[in-house]
Amino acid sequence: MPTSALDLERVCTDGLGYAGMPAYDRTKKTVHPAMLMNNPGDSWSQFEPPSGDFPRGWILGYADKPAEAELVVCVERTKATPTGKVCDMETDDGKPLKIRTYNTSYRLRVVEARTGEELYEHTGEAESDECPVYIFTSEGEDKDKYYNEVRPKDYRKRVQPFIAP
């Protein structure tokens, strides 16, 4: 059984489920809770979408137990392409900073947590020609790059038939 959301990485990467997880039965017209896993290019991590992007109970949050998930929604950046746009921004201490923007390709999959069986796959593009208002970067990330990523509200309708049939 997974003890943390990171344990569910194997469901996305290798199709290996956890036999002790709750069974997914699509014929039951109830909410089938899902854990949302995101890979922006280097590693998988749990992602909790902003409040309002999904109805309550669809996506398990950081405080929830990953062992309660019937499904794992895997969102993976597969490619990044420079847009050619450079945005003038400022660092936290007010210094000028030029940000290069990138459009991305992604793969969205819905996978059974118990069996690792892929139920759905979709590939798409996340594109924009606008500069971001602000950006967050993590340790080790290029601070002068901004990636247009698919947003949870953009794929809500694609996962809905599996989570809330």
Secondary structure, 3 states (H helix, E strand, C coil): CCCCHHHHHHHHHHCCCCCCCCCCCCCCCCCCCEEEEEECCCCCEECCCCCCCCCCCCECCCCCCHHHCCEEEEEEEEEEEEEEEEEEEECCCCCEEEEEEEEEEEEEEEEECCCCCEEEEEEEEECCCCCCCCCCCCCCCCCCEEECCCCHHHHHHHHHHHHCC
